[in-house]
């Protein structure tokens, strides 16, 4: 379900749906709510900017070092031998 919508977006959708439905039931104007202060393009631009920052570089270097090297073999108990 998170592929379709996340919790934040679902909350906004439900709030706007409820407001529209309430307005219709009460015979009021159903004009769309004002645009939010930030659009997705604003967030995307901010994210691009942040990814180029020294802080992001430090975090990226940390995790590259942390995850470098051979991956450990994960040995899990099995009920039957693996097929080859």
Backbone bond lengths (Angstrom), bond angles and torsions (degrees), N, CA, C in turn:
res aa  C-N    CA-C-N  psi(-1)  N-CA   C-N-CA  omega(-1)  CA-C   N-CA-C  phi
1 X - - - 1.442 - - 1.523 112.46 -
2 X 1.331 117.99 -24.19 1.466 119.80 179.70 1.526 111.58 -74.02
3 X 1.309 117.46 -13.72 1.460 119.99 174.91 1.528 109.31 -69.20
4 X 1.307 116.68 -34.24 1.466 121.96 -177.76 1.517 111.03 -80.12
5 X 1.321 118.26 -45.96 1.463 121.54 -177.37 1.522 109.36 -159.02
6 X 1.326 116.00 143.80 1.454 120.10 176.14 1.530 109.65 -92.33
7 X 1.319 115.83 172.32 1.464 120.69 -177.15 1.521 113.25 -61.22
8 X 1.317 117.11 -40.12 1.456 121.74 -178.77 1.522 110.28 -63.67
9 X 1.339 116.88 -47.91 1.465 120.86 -179.74 1.525 111.53 -66.32
10 X 1.330 116.56 -39.17 1.456 120.28 179.71 1.521 110.92 -62.73
11 X 1.342 116.87 -39.08 1.462 120.85 178.97 1.538 110.56 -62.40
12 X 1.325 116.86 -43.20 1.464 121.09 178.36 1.528 110.33 -63.82
13 X 1.330 116.60 -45.75 1.461 121.07 -179.98 1.527 110.87 -59.55
14 X 1.316 117.30 -46.82 1.465 120.42 -179.73 1.526 112.19 -64.58
15 X 1.339 116.74 -39.64 1.463 120.01 177.97 1.530 110.68 -61.89
16 X 1.341 116.93 -45.06 1.466 120.10 -179.74 1.532 111.63 -69.52
17 X 1.313 117.02 -38.37 1.463 120.75 177.59 1.530 110.28 -62.82
18 X 1.327 116.31 -45.23 1.466 120.66 179.54 1.522 111.21 -62.05
19 X 1.325 117.09 -43.01 1.470 120.47 179.59 1.527 110.90 -63.60
20 X 1.328 117.14 -42.18 1.465 120.70 179.51 1.524 110.95 -66.12
21 X 1.326 116.60 -44.92 1.456 120.86 -179.93 1.532 110.66 -62.02
22 X 1.322 116.67 -45.22 1.467 121.16 179.22 1.521 110.71 -60.60
23 X 1.337 116.46 -42.41 1.467 120.37 179.03 1.525 110.55 -63.72
24 X 1.321 118.04 -42.14 1.469 121.31 178.74 1.527 111.15 -62.96
25 X 1.317 116.88 -44.99 1.461 121.52 -179.73 1.531 110.42 -61.92
26 X 1.335 117.44 -37.66 1.463 122.12 -178.16 1.522 113.22 -89.15
27 X 1.345 117.03 4.11 1.457 120.27 179.54 1.519 113.98 68.27
28 X 1.321 116.94 26.37 1.463 121.52 -179.14 1.533 110.57 -97.06
29 X 1.324 115.48 171.92 1.465 122.03 177.69 1.528 109.28 -64.83
30 X 1.321 116.58 137.30 1.466 120.91 -178.73 1.522 111.18 -108.58
31 X 1.315 117.14 32.78 1.465 120.59 179.44 1.525 109.86 -57.31
32 X 1.311 114.55 144.37 1.465 119.90 179.88 1.527 109.67 -64.13
33 X 1.328 116.79 148.19 1.462 119.30 178.08 1.531 110.43 -65.51
34 X 1.329 115.19 160.78 1.456 119.96 177.83 1.523 110.19 -60.25
35 X 1.330 114.90 153.71 1.461 119.03 177.03 1.525 109.30 -64.07
36 X 1.310 116.35 145.16 1.462 118.69 176.96 1.532 110.56 -63.65
37 X 1.326 115.12 159.12 1.458 120.20 -178.57 1.529 111.23 -61.91
38 X 1.338 116.73 -35.89 1.463 121.58 -179.60 1.514 109.61 -117.03
39 X 1.298 116.21 137.82 1.453 122.61 175.80 1.533 108.40 -102.31
40 X 1.327 116.17 168.30 1.462 119.52 179.12 1.525 111.19 -59.21
41 X 1.328 117.40 -37.47 1.463 120.77 179.58 1.528 110.76 -60.45
42 X 1.343 117.53 -35.29 1.465 120.86 176.92 1.529 110.24 -64.13
43 X 1.323 116.00 -45.29 1.462 120.50 179.33 1.526 110.17 -63.15
44 X 1.309 116.70 -42.88 1.458 121.27 -179.59 1.524 111.36 -62.06
45 X 1.331 117.24 -42.79 1.464 121.37 177.98 1.531 110.37 -64.32
46 X 1.331 117.02 -41.51 1.456 121.03 177.80 1.523 110.71 -62.48
47 X 1.330 116.30 -41.63 1.463 121.22 -179.09 1.533 109.97 -64.63
48 X 1.320 117.25 -44.26 1.469 120.48 177.58 1.521 111.09 -59.37
49 X 1.314 115.98 -43.09 1.461 121.82 179.00 1.522 110.75 -62.65
50 X 1.316 116.69 -44.92 1.457 121.32 -178.74 1.522 111.33 -64.44
51 X 1.330 117.03 -39.12 1.463 120.21 -178.25 1.520 112.53 -63.16
52 X 1.316 117.10 -20.44 1.461 121.62 177.29 1.529 112.49 -93.30
53 X 1.311 118.61 -0.66 1.462 122.40 -175.46 1.531 111.67 -77.58
54 X 1.340 116.95 158.71 1.470 120.88 176.01 1.536 112.16 -60.14
55 X 1.322 117.18 -36.04 1.482 120.08 179.06 1.526 110.41 -62.37
56 X 1.320 117.46 -45.62 1.465 120.45 179.46 1.519 110.13 -63.47
57 X 1.331 116.53 -39.33 1.463 120.42 179.20 1.524 110.23 -61.76
58 X 1.342 117.46 -44.81 1.472 121.03 178.12 1.525 111.16 -60.47
59 X 1.336 116.35 -44.53 1.467 119.54 -179.81 1.525 111.33 -64.97
60 X 1.331 117.14 -41.40 1.461 121.14 178.83 1.534 110.22 -62.42
61 X 1.347 116.65 -45.11 1.472 120.65 178.94 1.526 111.12 -62.55
62 X 1.337 116.65 -40.05 1.464 120.36 178.61 1.529 110.65 -58.98
63 X 1.318 117.00 -49.96 1.460 119.95 -175.69 1.525 112.28 -73.21
64 X 1.330 116.73 -30.27 1.471 118.23 174.78 1.525 110.08 -64.51
65 X 1.346 116.97 -40.78 1.459 120.49 177.48 1.529 110.88 -68.96
66 X 1.315 116.44 -42.38 1.470 121.36 -178.79 1.528 112.00 -62.28
67 X 1.315 116.32 -36.98 1.466 120.67 -174.77 1.535 112.95 -100.45
68 X 1.324 117.51 7.22 1.466 121.09 -178.91 1.528 110.29 -72.97
69 X 1.299 114.95 159.52 1.464 120.60 174.52 1.518 112.76 94.95
70 X 1.310 113.38 -173.54 1.461 121.06 -178.91 1.520 110.65 -67.33
71 X 1.283 115.42 141.49 1.462 119.77 173.02 1.521 108.73 -81.23
72 X 1.315 117.37 139.30 1.468 118.48 178.98 1.535 110.46 -70.13
73 X 1.316 114.69 149.87 1.461 119.66 176.00 1.519 106.96 -79.01
74 X 1.304 115.90 128.39 1.453 120.64 -179.71 1.523 108.41 -93.34
75 X 1.288 115.68 113.65 1.472 120.46 -178.86 1.520 108.36 -105.44
76 X 1.313 115.05 108.06 1.453 121.02 -179.76 1.520 109.86 -107.27
77 X 1.319 116.52 147.72 1.465 118.17 175.85 1.527 109.36 -68.13
78 X 1.310 114.46 136.86 1.469 119.29 -179.84 1.506 110.15 -125.61
79 X 1.312 115.82 157.24 1.464 119.64 179.54 1.517 111.99 -89.74
80 X 1.336 116.81 -15.00 1.466 120.63 175.97 1.520 108.72 -148.66
81 X 1.309 117.40 155.45 1.468 119.65 -178.60 1.526 110.87 -65.84
82 X 1.344 116.54 150.63 1.460 118.42 179.08 1.528 111.26 -67.52
83 X 1.320 115.32 146.98 1.463 118.98 177.64 1.516 109.80 -85.15
84 X 1.306 116.04 144.15 1.473 119.19 179.87 1.492 112.09 -115.20
